[in-house]
Amino acid sequence: MAVNPPISPKFRTNVAGYSAESVRRWVGSGTRWGAFAGIAALFVVSQVPIVKRSILQNAPVLGWYWKVEEEKK
């Protein structure tokens, strides 16, 4: 006859009080907000010449939009 202990341990895996399920819920939303903030910041600083040359002109799909031919003197 097997005897069950009166108190059985329940294991919960969490880090600093956050379980995997609660983190999983917030990661998708945080990713979308972060991507939106990054794109908005790029458009705000899109008139800065170094940003235009090094980042925006080298974008694979829309890089042609920011390319400006320099005038020859």
Secondary structure, 3 states (H helix, E strand, C coil): CCCCCCCCCCCCCEECCEEHHHHHHHHHHHHHHHHHHHHHHHHHCCCCHHHHHHHHCCCCCCHHHHCCCCCCC
